[in-house]
Amino acid sequence: MKPSLPKGTRDFGPVQVRKRNHIFDTIRSVFELYGYQPIETPAMEKLETLMGKYGDEGDQLLFKVLNNGDFLAKADTAALSEKDSKKALPSLSKRGLRYDLTVPFARFLSMNRGEIGLPFKRYQIQAVWRADRPQKGRFQEFYQCDADVAGSDSLIYEAELIEIYDRVFSQLGLKVKIRINHRKLLQAIAGYAGIEDQFAPFTTALDKWDKTGEEGFISDMKKLEVPEKSTAAILQLLKDGFDHPQTKSKIAQTEVGQQALKEIQRIFEFCPAADLNNELTTDLTLARGLSYYTGTIIEVEAPESDMGSLGGGGRYDDLTGIFDFKGVSGVGISFGAERIYDLMEEAELFPKIRTASTKILFMPFEEADLVFSKKWVKQLIDRGIPAEVYPEPTRLKKQFKYADKLELPFVAIVGERERTAEVVAVKNQETGEQKDYSLAELIELLD
């Protein structure tokens, strides 16, 4: 059998894993800096937990897991004969791979409500799965790095999460644009255009603006049978932009619009754009199609790249209500680690990373040198210095080739002379300099 991978998935070698860990460690350190606590949830959730939380399109992208054993034994045969997958699904599958980390977090909150004090600040770095069409920067298995605050309506947390985005991307060396909008701003726009009853499909169409542009948006609105006058009114607001006085005046005609304007202003008071290293702007074309957002929505992009979103999030008023834990507001963000990785690789932003953590390789000439080398390696490791011994005495050329492949900084050549003198001949692989070292001297060199 020819080995292969499922589409939309990847293997990662040692260097790639270390580069990915550089991203995860940077994100984790900033989360910890702001007081977020780590949790983990299972790869699988009950389908009833996942379905209906991401809109119709999201439901279609869920990976469903077949029931254990003979999954056809209790299948709905009538639905199968009719080839009605939607009707047959409940009898075939009761679990699915998690689509994101936010809904599992809501389920976790509800199940652990008696042990968690609110507000609760959590972060989570785990894999998620989506049955999406693989393309550049988009995979079917990928990692998300989430931070959420549950149990507070304070807009100070929106500002805090914007700061986290700004700090992480600055530390990674990426220049980004942080865009924010508000679902109530979009409601006000829909009200101004007279299409309140089509708010959900309107936001779905707007969510594709980055991909399809104005023409695609107009086409989608025609399919929804939205009057041309209404579409023209929306387009004028989008072209004028949030900061235009007429835009704010029109948005303020509704109560939800007034509330949204006040909240956006408050966020900028907590988090002035001038205090950030990256651009922060209010963008009325930002919709984020996930149906659970109710307030502020946030998205990060790299302006000089076609990679798409590098992260996003927003405010949700009552996500835990579906799990009988009412009235818990929350706000959260997510980092798209895979896209960040690809962008950093393209821009050569990773620090120099070696395949192995080993600092020195002991290279024996003969069997007696193996015992001597192993004793020294043990003492180095006991002091926290990564070291290893080549497993058999063989040609130095072969041992040097191994050291070069791992990009090791030092090698220690061990033969009869070295054993007798209780030293090793240490070669600096970068400079080519070679010198004898006692154990104490070697510890001082490598520590």
Secondary structure, 3 states (H helix, E strand, C coil): CCCCCCCCCCCCCHHHHHHHHHHHHHHHHHHHHCCCEECCCCCEEEHHHHCCCCHHHHHHCCCEEECCCCCCCCCCHHHHHCCCHHHHHHHHEEEEECCCCHHHHHHHHHHCCCCCCCCEEEEEEEEEECCCCCECCECCEEEEEEEEEECCCCCHHHHHHHHHHHHHHHHHCCCCEEEEEEHHHHHHHHHHCCCHHHHHHHHHHHHCHHHHHHHHHHHHHHHCCCCHHHHHHHHHHHHHCCCCHHHHHHHCCCHHHHHHHHHHHHHHHHCCHHHCCCEEEECCCCCCCCCCCCCEEEEEECCCCCCCEEEEEEEECCHHHHHCCCCCCEEEEEEEHHHHHHHHHHHCCCCCCCCCCCCEEEEECCHHHHHHHHHHHHHHHHCCCCEEECCCCCCHHHHHHHHHHCCCCEEEEECHHHHHHCCEEEEECCCCCEEEECHHHHHHHHC
